[in-house]
Amino acid sequence: MKYLNFYKPLIIKVMKAITYLWILSFILILSSAVAQTPKVPSLTTNEATVITHYSVFTGGNITDNGGSTITSKGICWSNTKQMPEITDAKITSNSAGNNFQLYVKCLKPNTTYYIRAYATNKAGTGYGNTITVTTLSEADGTTTDIEGNVYKTVKIGSQVWFAENLRTSHYNNGEPISTTNNEIHEENKPKYQWPANGDESLVEKYGRLYTWFVVIDKRNICPCGWHVPSQEDWKKLIDYLGGDVELIGAKLKESGTNNWATPNEGATNSSGFTAIPAGSRDYTSAFVWFGKSASFWTSTDNDEDDALFYSLDHLNTELKEDVYSHKAGHAVRCIKD
């Protein structure tokens, strides 16, 4: 017993030390667990750099992933909620890295939208600051494509058409449309665009030429709310303008010879369509008929090799319906849905 009393203070010290170490270990384990618990990501929303009638170009910057892998990121928006969430409209980015940019598309003209970047990890979804953007109004008789190119529009009967040739070099989701200087007649379903007559300086006035496979691509080349006209759309235009295709060309062609070759027979542009002669690109790679002919794709296929298009010529007043290779390049006029 006397030995127990002798060692009792030592035993108490050992027990206290063990208890202290156990408590310290517990605290360290708890601290480590807390430190490893992920938080929702932190990020900012970029200011919009392109605002059109139907789209906004913006993005986000993830400043802190919250200690966990980002599983999703993108942009969400609303025209009613000032703090939009991913349960509202959203678009997802597939790009790598913390910075991302996206086209928010198919918006309504002349409408105010609230837009936030978002990022999601296993802890949840974090949001950037809200930016407020108002899309452009169509009241002035114009509209815009995904690049922000502005186009005059014209109402002809019950239809609303572009009064200019399409100029975009991007699909409506922001992806670029390829171009080439090579012959493409042996390629399978080539998707290309070219500046009118192969000259970029002519694009602002004459627009671009597209293969038919670009015209029907599901990514679309006309703005949201617009489409490449079908044969039926053109027939409706023809009927409204009197139905005589031998004479209708005069009503569609821009008048005068500033852009058309002489004599630009009969041109009055009484419809306001303002067709100009961008020519075309043959599938063998030659640019032809610039200044003399205007040709426009339809979305209507003919057979495995050809599709339907309409053309106008400087020597007559005819609106000609014809078919040609899918691989040729023609201009595009969009029509409102």
C-alpha positions, 0 to 999 in steps of 0.5 A: 500500500505504501508503494501505491501511495508513493507512486500515486502522484506519478500515476496521476501525472501520467493519467493527466498526460494521457488525457491531454494527449487524447484531447489534443489528438481529438482537436487535431483530428477535428480541425483537420476534418473541418479544414478538409470540408469543401465550401461552395466555389467563389467566382465573379461574373464578367461584364457583357462585351457583346449585346445584340437583339437576341444574345449576350456574350459574357463569362465568369472567373472562378477565384476559389474552387472551395477545396473541391473539384469543379463539376459544372460551370456556366451562366444562368439568367432570368428576366424576372429574378435579380438573383438567377439560379441554375434552376432558371435558364442556364448554359454550361461551359465545357472549357478548361481552366477557371476563366470561361466565356459563353454566348447567352442566346435566344433572348428576347429583343428589348428585354432586361436580363439578370445574369450570373456566372455559376460554378458547382462542386460537391459542396454545392453551387456558388454564384458570381455577382449579377450583371444587368443587360438590356437587349437591343430593340427591333423598333428601328428595323434592324437585327443582329447576328451572334457576332453583333453584325447589324442588319436592316430588315424589311417587311414584305407582305406578312414576311420579315426578311433581312435586307442585307446578306448574312455576314457571320463567320460563326454558328449561332452557338459561337463556334466558328465556321471554317474556311478554305482556299482549297478545292472541296469537290471531293470532300464529304459534306464540307462546311465552309464560308468565304467572303464575297469574291474571296475578299474580306474587305467586301464582307460589310457590303456583300456578306459571305458565301456558305456551303449548303451543309453550313446552311442546314447545320443544327447550330444555325447561322441565322439569329434566334427567331430567324431561319434560312428560308425554304422553297415555300418561304420564297414561293410565298414572297413570289406570290405576294410580289405578283407571281410572275418570276420573269418580272419579280427580279426587278422588284428585288434587285437594288436599283442603279449600277453602283454595285450591279454591272450594267445594265442591271435590267429593270431594277427598281427595288420596290420591295425593299429586298435590296439584292446585291450581286455577291456572286458565288463560289464554285465547288472547284474553288473559283469565285464567279459572277461577282457584280453580275449575279445574286444567288441565295440558298434555300434550306430545301434539298433536291437530291443527294448532290444538289439543293435549291437556290434562287438567283438574280442577274444583271441582264434581266428581271427574272427570279430564277429557281435552280439547283446546284451542288451542296458544295457551292457557296451562295449568299444567305438572306434570313427570314423571321420565324 
